Amino acid sequence: MAPVSRLGGRALAALLPDLRTLPGPVYAALSDSITALVLDGRIATETRLPSERELALALQISRATVTAAYDALRADGFLASRTGSGSFVSVPPGSRPRTSLARWSTAASDSPDVIDLSCATLPAPPGVLEVALASAAARITPLTHTDGYDPAGLPALRESVAARFAARGVSTSADQILITNGALHGLDLLLRLLIGPGDRVLTELPTYSGALDAIRGNNGRVVPVPMAAAGGWQVELIRATLRQTSPRLAYLTPDFHNPTGALIDESARRDVLRTARQTGTTVIVDESFVDLGFCPGARASAAIDPSVISIGSLSKPVWGGLRVGWLRAAPDLVHRLAALRASIDMAGPVLDQLIAVDLFDRLDEITAARVAELRPQRDALIAALARELPQWRIAVPQGGLSMWAELDAPLSTPLTLLATQVGVVLVPGSRFGIDGTLERFLRLPFSLPAQRLDEAVRRIAGVWTQLDRSNVSTRQLVVA
Ligand SMILES: Cc1ncc(COP(=O)(O)O)c(C=O)c1O
């Protein structure tokens, strides 16, 4: 398999600590540091490392030292070499996390004492759906006289979604909207239509695990680009990866990213979208969280570049159980997607779409109430972490439903396992990446009431201190 992107000597040197300050021989410090960067998702797997000569020059160390470090990485399965194509980052066999079925198989979360932090999602706002349902029921009779199959979606709902895009400064007609059974359904349809086996799809690292599963489920090849350590995009790295790998698609979440809650500013979007155009990469922007910001949003990606495909849904602002989402694309693409969709599930449920029309009329009011509810929960989670686990670092989320904690040891999976014993359901950081990296991170949703979050953090802190760190070495961090 050919490497998909390349890290230069100076770029790698900038990621490394001062090797001379680390204990032991310099070659071991170098190989351990690179291993840690891979496992933390700071260097994506399949990245081509600089040649030994180039890295030696950048680090001002002998070439023999770099050779020894690369040999150690190779011996541990973190580097693979191919004659003529250099050395590229890998992870040892057996470390790939499997698609999680844990959410569907756990019985633990049924107990009232269990605090479930596995999902960044909210229950429906009280009373809202009941009112929308009554209104939809009163309007369904004329529609029952039709065949009810509309693969592109109910015209009235397509109009509502288009109007909302227009209100955000994205001129949109109803024929640019496809109604889907949620944002993930929209992504899956796009992947089915737009990629073939082995096609590359650039993603942020970390990113929404469901999107990674969908890409791999459609035989796509994930090209992950690490987010900045302080949160947000590494714009130059994304642009360089686009140029080096010319991926078929890019799947990005610039509006309150899951799991970090980051908002990407307009100039970063502009730069990335311009480069994607040059490399012929179709950009899919996931706007699932766009209405859940604690600060003013950025200019919509599709307003910056109309060729961007936007996906969204009512799952996060209203309720996941509705299963109503949409995508915005060029009319001919919407037409092709509707034809594809008709071969899979025919069309979306009419009653649910009528409910959605009603909800769209009140969406600003609903989302304002959501944000007002979420802000104190986010603050409570931050305060609890600062009090109970001050050694963990978090970038304060600007929106969304979760934050991304950097732990002081790469023990996210063991913590997740131990946490179940004290009634807390967690998802390890590695679920938001590929190849078992990101063990130093944990996604923490703030979608529960403040006192539940407080209690969850107290329980997590209790087990965090019990974890055996004596065996922590970079070799043992990858958990299948
Ligand atoms: C970024 C992102 N996109 C899509 C989804 C799935 O959304 P839906 O319920 O609309 O399919 C989620 C759910 O967590 C998500 O976090």
The ligand as a Gaussian input file, in Angstrom:
#p B3LYP/6-31G(d) Opt

LIG

0 1
 C      -20.835000      14.831000      13.482000
 C      -22.037000      13.943000      13.440000
 N      -22.650000      13.701000      12.272000
 C      -23.715000      12.894000      12.195000
 C      -24.220000      12.272000      13.310000
 C      -25.410000      11.373000      13.149000
 O      -26.503000      12.202000      13.050000
 P      -27.940000      11.700000      12.615000
 O      -28.644000      11.262000      13.855000
 O      -28.541000      12.945000      12.048000
 O      -27.794000      10.634000      11.604000
 C      -23.632000      12.492000      14.551000
 C      -24.149000      11.814000      15.741000
 O      -23.540000      11.793000      16.764000
 C      -22.516000      13.343000      14.612000
 O      -21.904000      13.571000      15.764000

